[in-house]
Amino acid sequence: MAEKHTKHQVVIVGGGITGLTLALCLQHLKVDYVLLEAYGSIAPDVGASILLFPHGQRILDQLGILDKLQSAGLPQGILDYRDGVTGQSLRRSNFGDIFRRRHGYSLLWSSRHRILRALHEAVAEPQQRLLVNKRVTRIDSLPEGVLVHTDDGSAYEAQIVVGCDGVHSTVRKEMWRHADLTDPQCVPEADRGDVGCEYGCFFAASKCTPVVTETVEPGAGALISLQDGQVVLGRGLDDEIRNAPSTTSPRFTKEDKERVLDRFRDVVFGDNGVRMQELFDNLIRSGVTALPHYTLRKWSSGRIIAIGDAVHKFNPVAGQGGNSCIDSCALLVNALQEHLGTDLANMPSWPLPSLSQAFEDVENASVGKVTTLVEESQNMIRLLSWRRWYDKIMYRYIVPYLPAYFLLQPHSAAIVTGVRLRGPSSSPRPSTIGYMTRKESLGNQ
Ligand SMILES: Cc1cc2nc3c(=O)[nH]c(=O)nc-3n(C[C@H](O)[C@H](O)[C@H](O)COP(=O)(O)OP(=O)(O)OC[C@H]3O[C@@H](n4cnc5c(N)ncnc54)[C@H](O)[C@@H]3O)c2cc1C
C-alpha cells in the first residue's frame, strides 16, 4: 500500500483526556496539529468517573468547556465516609464548598465519557484533526522533525510528537529507542524497570441513587460516585495481585470479577443500609483493571515527549490522575511558547535546542510534584483498605474528627501548583488561597 504522507506542526498520539485537552490547547494557539487514535472512535462510552479538582477545572474553563461539564456533572462536593461493615456514616462533609472558597472552583464529578465528549465537541475541523483507526507503530527522526508511522501504512511528519497514549505507550518506547541512539544515559534504568502494582480496581456503571461516598470494608477500600443514575466504583483488590511488579500489568478474567462481586455484595455503601448487591443488580457495564503506580523521571528525548498516563499512573482513589494529565498539557504549551515564542503557528521550523529547553521545563515542573502525588494516592488507598494495623483506627476514630482544612491540605497543596494556560481567560473566581505563580511553584520543587 502506498504511504500517505502529510505534514503538520504537532502529532498527538492518543485521543484520551490528555490528547484531546492538548488538541484544544494547540487549537487555541492556531497550531497545525493532527491527533492519531488507535481505536475506531474518539470518546467511546467506556471507563470510570473522573473527579475534577479546581486546578483541572480552571484549565477546562479557559478552554471554554467547563460550563458544559458543570451543567451535566454531579453538582455537589459532598462526601460520605462510611464503615461498610456496620453501614455507619462516620462523616459527611461538603468539601466542595471548602474548595470553592479556597481555590475558586468546587469539586466536579463527571464520567470520563462526558469529559471526552465535551472536549471532542470543542475541536474545530474534527474530521481533519482527529484521525481514528491510526495505531502508531514507529517514529523516525528527520533532520528537522519526526515522522510518525501508523499501522495502515500512513506517515505524519511534524516538528514534535506528543505521546498521550496511556499506560502501554508506544511513544514512550520509541522515545527510549531514540534516546539509546543519541544519549543512552539520559533515561534512568528505573524508568524501564518493573512498576509497582499493589492494587486493582473494579469499576462499573449502574442505575442507582446519586450519592458520593467512600466506603470501607476490611481489606478493600472503595470509592464510589453515582451520578444521573450511574455509578462508578473503584475498589482495591486482594492480596493475590498485590506486589505484582511487572512492566505488563496483571490481567483479570471474568471469574476474577465474579469473585469481587461475591466478596463485596454485603458491603453497605449508602443511607438506609443500601448494599453493593443493589448496585450489582443494576449494572450497565463493569470491568476489573490493575492499578500500576509510577512516575517516570524522563519524559522526552529529541523531538519526542510523552505526557499523561504514559508517564505517570496514580491510584484513582485520590482523583489526581486526570487532573495531572490536564495540568501537563497546559505546562507543555506554556513551555513551548516560552522557549519558541508566542506565534508558534507561524514558525515554520521549531529549533531542537529550544524544544529541549521547553521539554526540560515540563519535566522539572512535573516530576517531583507528580511523584509526591502518586505516593500520596497509594497511601490513601492503603488507609481506605485498612491494610496496615493502624489504618482502621485512623479511618474510624481519627479521620472523622479531623478538621476539614487538615484533611484537604494535601489536595490543596497540589491544587495551588496547578498551571494556568498562557493566554485564554477564565471566568473571575474569588478565592482565599488561589494558586502559586510559576516562579513560586518551581521554587517548591
Ligand atoms: C477506575 C478509575 C477511576 C479514575 N478516577 C479518576 C478521578 O476521579 N480523577 C482523576 O483525575 N483521574 C482519575 N482516573 C485516572 C484518569 O482516568 C487517567 O489518568 C486519564 O484518563 C488518562 O488519560 P490519558 O489520555 O493519558 O490516557 P488514556 O485514557 O489511556 O488514553 C490513551 C489513548 O491513547 C490511545 N492509544 C494507545 N496506544 C496508541 C497507539 N499506539 N497509537 C494511537 N493511539 C493509541 C488509546 O486508545 C487511548 O484512547 C481514574 C482511572 C481509573 C482507572
The ligand as an SDF file (V2000), in Angstrom:
LIG
                    3D

 53 58  0  0  0  0  0  0  0  0999 V2000
  -11.3010    3.4570   37.7640 C   0  0  0  0  0  0  0  0  0  0  0  0
  -10.5620    4.7460   37.5160 C   0  0  0  0  0  0  0  0  0  0  0  0
  -11.0240    5.9100   38.1170 C   0  0  0  0  0  0  0  0  0  0  0  0
  -10.3570    7.1240   37.9190 C   0  0  0  0  0  0  0  0  0  0  0  0
  -10.7980    8.2470   38.5570 N   0  0  0  0  0  0  0  0  0  0  0  0
  -10.1260    9.4180   38.4080 C   0  0  0  0  0  0  0  0  0  0  0  0
  -10.5630   10.6150   39.0720 C   0  0  0  0  0  0  0  0  0  0  0  0
  -11.5300   10.6200   39.8410 O   0  0  0  0  0  0  0  0  0  0  0  0
   -9.8800   11.7780   38.8600 N   0  0  0  0  0  0  0  0  0  0  0  0
   -8.7920   11.8040   38.0390 C   0  0  0  0  0  0  0  0  0  0  0  0
   -8.2120   12.8860   37.8740 O   0  0  0  0  0  0  0  0  0  0  0  0
   -8.3330   10.6950   37.3980 N   0  0  0  0  0  0  0  0  0  0  0  0
   -8.9670    9.5170   37.5600 C   0  0  0  0  0  0  0  0  0  0  0  0
   -8.5210    8.3890   36.9200 N   0  0  0  0  0  0  0  0  0  0  0  0
   -7.3450    8.4970   36.0550 C   0  0  0  0  0  0  0  0  0  0  0  0
   -7.6880    9.0600   34.6950 C   0  0  0  0  0  0  0  0  0  0  0  0
   -8.8160    8.4050   34.1550 O   0  0  0  0  0  0  0  0  0  0  0  0
   -6.4730    8.8680   33.7740 C   0  0  0  0  0  0  0  0  0  0  0  0
   -5.3520    9.4330   34.4190 O   0  0  0  0  0  0  0  0  0  0  0  0
   -6.6700    9.5480   32.4350 C   0  0  0  0  0  0  0  0  0  0  0  0
   -7.9020    9.1700   31.8510 O   0  0  0  0  0  0  0  0  0  0  0  0
   -5.5260    9.1710   31.4950 C   0  0  0  0  0  0  0  0  0  0  0  0
   -5.7110    9.8010   30.2730 O   0  0  0  0  0  0  0  0  0  0  0  0
   -4.6900    9.6240   29.0750 P   0  0  0  0  0  0  0  0  0  0  0  0
   -5.2980   10.3760   27.9410 O   0  0  0  0  0  0  0  0  0  0  0  0
   -3.3090    9.9980   29.4970 O   0  0  0  0  0  0  0  0  0  0  0  0
   -4.6400    8.0640   28.7700 O   0  0  0  0  0  0  0  0  0  0  0  0
   -5.7990    7.1030   28.2340 P   0  0  0  0  0  0  0  0  0  0  0  0
   -7.1160    7.4970   28.7290 O   0  0  0  0  0  0  0  0  0  0  0  0
   -5.3120    5.7260   28.4920 O   0  0  0  0  0  0  0  0  0  0  0  0
   -5.8200    7.3600   26.6560 O   0  0  0  0  0  0  0  0  0  0  0  0
   -4.8110    6.8730   25.8120 C   0  0  0  0  0  0  0  0  0  0  0  0
   -5.3440    6.8430   24.3900 C   0  0  0  0  0  0  0  0  0  0  0  0
   -4.2800    6.5120   23.5170 O   0  0  0  0  0  0  0  0  0  0  0  0
   -4.7350    5.5400   22.5850 C   0  0  0  0  0  0  0  0  0  0  0  0
   -3.5640    4.7800   22.1360 N   0  0  0  0  0  0  0  0  0  0  0  0
   -2.8390    3.8800   22.8320 C   0  0  0  0  0  0  0  0  0  0  0  0
   -1.8060    3.4210   22.0900 N   0  0  0  0  0  0  0  0  0  0  0  0
   -1.9070    4.0440   20.8840 C   0  0  0  0  0  0  0  0  0  0  0  0
   -1.1210    3.9860   19.6920 C   0  0  0  0  0  0  0  0  0  0  0  0
   -0.0500    3.2020   19.5730 N   0  0  0  0  0  0  0  0  0  0  0  0
   -1.4840    4.7710   18.6430 N   0  0  0  0  0  0  0  0  0  0  0  0
   -2.5570    5.5940   18.7330 C   0  0  0  0  0  0  0  0  0  0  0  0
   -3.3420    5.6820   19.8570 N   0  0  0  0  0  0  0  0  0  0  0  0
   -3.0070    4.9160   20.9060 C   0  0  0  0  0  0  0  0  0  0  0  0
   -5.7420    4.7150   23.3680 C   0  0  0  0  0  0  0  0  0  0  0  0
   -6.6290    4.0180   22.5150 O   0  0  0  0  0  0  0  0  0  0  0  0
   -6.4380    5.7900   24.1930 C   0  0  0  0  0  0  0  0  0  0  0  0
   -7.5180    6.3740   23.5250 O   0  0  0  0  0  0  0  0  0  0  0  0
   -9.1800    7.1670   37.0920 C   0  0  0  0  0  0  0  0  0  0  0  0
   -8.7290    5.9900   36.4850 C   0  0  0  0  0  0  0  0  0  0  0  0
   -9.3980    4.7900   36.6950 C   0  0  0  0  0  0  0  0  0  0  0  0
   -8.8730    3.5230   36.0550 C   0  0  0  0  0  0  0  0  0  0  0  0
  1  2  1  0
  2  3  1  0
  2 52  2  0
  3  4  2  0
  4  5  1  0
  4 50  1  0
  5  6  2  0
  6  7  1  0
  6 13  1  0
  7  8  2  0
  7  9  1  0
  9 10  1  0
 10 11  2  0
 10 12  1  0
 12 13  2  0
 13 14  1  0
 14 15  1  0
 14 50  1  0
 15 16  1  0
 16 17  1  0
 16 18  1  0
 18 19  1  0
 18 20  1  0
 20 21  1  0
 20 22  1  0
 22 23  1  0
 23 24  1  0
 24 25  2  0
 24 26  1  0
 24 27  1  0
 27 28  1  0
 28 29  2  0
 28 30  1  0
 28 31  1  0
 31 32  1  0
 32 33  1  0
 33 34  1  0
 33 48  1  0
 34 35  1  0
 35 36  1  0
 35 46  1  0
 36 37  1  0
 36 45  1  0
 37 38  2  0
 38 39  1  0
 39 40  1  0
 39 45  2  0
 40 41  1  0
 40 42  2  0
 42 43  1  0
 43 44  2  0
 44 45  1  0
 46 47  1  0
 46 48  1  0
 48 49  1  0
 50 51  2  0
 51 52  1  0
 52 53  1  0
M  END
$$$$
